Amino acid sequence: KTFGKPLYEHQMIRWKLAEMLRQVEALHDYNERVAFQYKCGVPDSKLGAQCGLLKVFASKTFEYCAREASQVFGGSSLVRDGPGKLVERLYREVRASAIPGGSEEVLLDLAARQAIGQSLRQEKQLHSRPKRSPDGKDSQDVIPQPTGANDAEAPKSKL
């Protein structure tokens, strides 16, 4: 109790709880999506970035929830006894759980490099295809039509 009423009756405490719930639910959804992709046979090479981003998201969510729970419990979250002992332990261990499996910076770099590589491959594919004009001819067969008075002498086709 604080100020004569239970913690959950304070609007700011409810907001903190709702924000923690939102992040945990989003993390759960993301985890389910990556697990579904794995189960459907998406190659590991394509899931590396997603797994890295998922781990970073999980670490950041855990860190946020531990920090906010510490704020909610106040001074009792600093001692190893009493109602805040679980919060104290989680807050103490949050960084230790984030480090195994790769630091956030390394995993974010992996995801960025894979996204850039995929973007460059897609761009290369787009540029390697012959361009088509609206009437279905290849772009090499189409000569631009005159647009101004100075272009009046330009030829209208290859033939």
Steps between C-alpha positions, in 0.01 A plus 500: 500500500603857435313810606232280655410298189632192318767556236273393214257783579761759395459598136875521433556152642227360275661677204838342584338157529315547170819608321688198636212275389502657152869434456480143632203422270686646200803290589285188526346570158842557343631179655202302365553645151869407489424152640231451234743600224756252636238224520395570140854439380633850442878451469714593799695742282182704453400481867831621643405866493152429637642294787752774577232768503278277714775456757566875512128568537475243781802647682368854472151394611642316802716799590206741466266283709763450772565874517129588512428232762783646706334842471164356607647320803721793596752441779380146564636401158852572624507244781519123478216444746136595508252568220758640258753215519400353162523842334842555657626167366360559150638853484842372611501219241355687202836588345643154567216347298549741210866424435499122421419429137643826372501863598218720378736704283638192324151358439368833371800525268429147370138593432599824326760325281251231398233761422745706292615187314142401423421851382805505270406159354145619432628821341737300278211276388288804414775655290583176318147458360422665164273797542167491321309792357124533554429345157706188587817578301845478657634839609787469251241502216338822616644838411375795705243717326565875456385705800579859398547726199874424488429127478275525193771362273563188715412165339187326629615138470797286414367418156 
